[in-house]
Amino acid sequence: MTPKHSIRMHVYNRNTNPRFCVLFREKGYQRGCVNLRHLGGLKFETHSNLDPVFRGRGYGVRMYERAILYCLAHGMQIRSSTNPSTYAQRVWNSKRLHSKFHIVRRNCRFVVLGLKSGKN
């Protein structure tokens, strides 16, 4: 990624109804995001969007990775939405995510069980 690209975590309404979003910006424009939808307690599910021009280049995986790391660091449970899109499934099935995280498929969802030991 060149310096013109950034992936950052944003936290909104930290106390009342937490909302978390990983934003991918390129040349000052938002090109993608992973929103973490609050399901109650410490449970969240992902909903994402990435500009088609940036698909297949690893940006989606890096956004999900950042979101998963944030959730795990804060004791949150994270999973995919029910029936994730084809693009989201490609990210959830990626070698990069599976090399760092214990991810299982339960019914129609991908569920993160934790960080693999020795990975950060």
C-alpha positions as CSV (number, residue, x, y, z in Angstrom):
1,M,0.0,0.0,0.0
2,T,1.3,3.4,-0.9
3,P,1.1,6.4,1.5
4,K,-2.0,7.5,-0.4
5,H,-3.8,4.5,1.1
6,S,-4.9,4.1,4.7
7,I,-7.0,1.7,6.6
8,R,-8.2,3.0,10.0
9,M,-10.6,1.9,12.7
10,H,-13.3,4.4,13.7
11,V,-15.5,4.0,16.8
12,Y,-18.8,5.8,17.2
13,N,-21.2,6.0,20.2
14,R,-18.7,4.2,22.4
15,N,-21.1,4.0,25.4
16,T,-24.7,3.8,24.3
17,N,-24.9,1.9,21.0
18,P,-21.4,1.0,19.9
19,R,-20.7,1.3,16.2
20,F,-17.4,0.4,14.7
21,C,-16.2,0.9,11.2
22,V,-12.9,0.1,9.4
23,L,-12.5,2.6,6.6
24,F,-10.2,2.2,3.5
25,R,-9.3,5.6,2.0
26,E,-7.4,6.2,-1.2
27,K,-6.4,9.8,-2.2
28,G,-8.8,11.2,0.5
29,Y,-11.9,9.3,-0.7
30,Q,-13.6,6.5,1.1
31,R,-13.2,3.4,-1.1
32,G,-14.4,0.7,1.3
33,C,-15.5,-0.1,4.8
34,V,-16.3,-3.0,7.2
35,N,-19.1,-2.0,9.5
36,L,-19.6,-4.0,12.7
37,R,-23.3,-4.3,13.5
38,H,-24.0,-4.6,17.2
39,L,-26.1,-7.7,18.0
40,G,-26.2,-7.1,21.8
41,G,-23.7,-7.7,24.5
42,L,-20.3,-8.1,23.0
43,K,-21.5,-9.7,19.8
44,F,-21.0,-8.1,16.4
45,E,-21.4,-9.1,12.7
46,T,-19.7,-7.7,9.7
47,H,-21.2,-5.9,6.7
48,S,-18.8,-4.6,4.1
49,N,-18.4,-2.7,0.9
50,L,-15.4,-2.1,-1.3
51,D,-15.1,-0.1,-4.5
52,P,-15.0,-2.7,-7.4
53,V,-11.7,-1.2,-8.7
54,F,-10.0,-2.3,-5.5
55,R,-11.4,-5.9,-5.3
56,G,-9.0,-8.8,-5.6
57,R,-6.0,-6.7,-4.4
58,G,-6.0,-7.6,-0.7
59,Y,-7.7,-4.5,0.7
60,G,-10.8,-6.3,1.8
61,V,-8.8,-8.9,3.6
62,R,-6.8,-6.1,5.4
63,M,-10.0,-4.3,6.4
64,Y,-11.5,-7.5,7.9
65,E,-8.2,-8.3,9.6
66,R,-8.1,-4.9,11.3
67,A,-11.8,-5.3,12.4
68,I,-11.2,-8.8,13.7
69,L,-8.0,-7.8,15.6
70,Y,-9.9,-4.9,17.2
71,C,-12.8,-7.1,18.3
72,L,-10.5,-9.7,19.8
73,A,-8.4,-7.1,21.6
74,H,-11.6,-5.7,23.2
75,G,-13.2,-9.1,24.2
76,M,-15.8,-8.9,21.5
77,Q,-17.2,-11.8,19.5
78,I,-17.2,-11.3,15.7
79,R,-18.9,-13.2,12.9
80,S,-20.1,-12.7,9.3
81,S,-23.6,-11.7,8.5
82,T,-26.1,-14.4,7.6
83,N,-25.5,-15.4,4.0
84,P,-22.4,-13.2,3.2
85,S,-21.9,-12.1,-0.4
86,T,-19.6,-13.9,-2.7
87,Y,-17.0,-11.2,-2.2
88,A,-17.3,-11.5,1.6
89,Q,-17.0,-15.2,1.4
90,R,-13.7,-14.9,-0.6
91,V,-12.3,-12.7,2.2
92,W,-13.5,-15.0,5.0
93,N,-12.0,-18.0,3.2
94,S,-8.7,-16.2,2.5
95,K,-5.4,-17.9,3.4
96,R,-4.3,-14.7,5.2
97,L,-7.3,-14.6,7.6
98,H,-7.1,-18.4,8.2
99,S,-3.3,-18.1,8.9
100,K,-4.0,-15.7,11.7
101,F,-7.4,-16.6,13.1
102,H,-9.4,-19.7,14.1
103,I,-12.4,-19.3,11.8
104,V,-15.2,-21.9,11.5
105,R,-18.3,-22.1,9.4
106,R,-21.5,-22.5,11.4
107,N,-24.7,-22.7,9.4
108,C,-24.4,-19.8,6.9
109,R,-22.0,-17.8,9.0
110,F,-18.2,-17.5,9.5
111,V,-17.3,-17.3,13.2
112,V,-14.0,-16.1,14.6
113,L,-13.0,-18.3,17.6
114,G,-9.8,-16.4,18.3
115,L,-6.3,-15.6,17.3
116,K,-3.9,-18.5,16.4
117,S,-1.1,-18.7,18.9
118,G,2.0,-16.8,18.0
119,K,0.1,-14.5,15.5
120,N,-0.6,-10.8,15.9
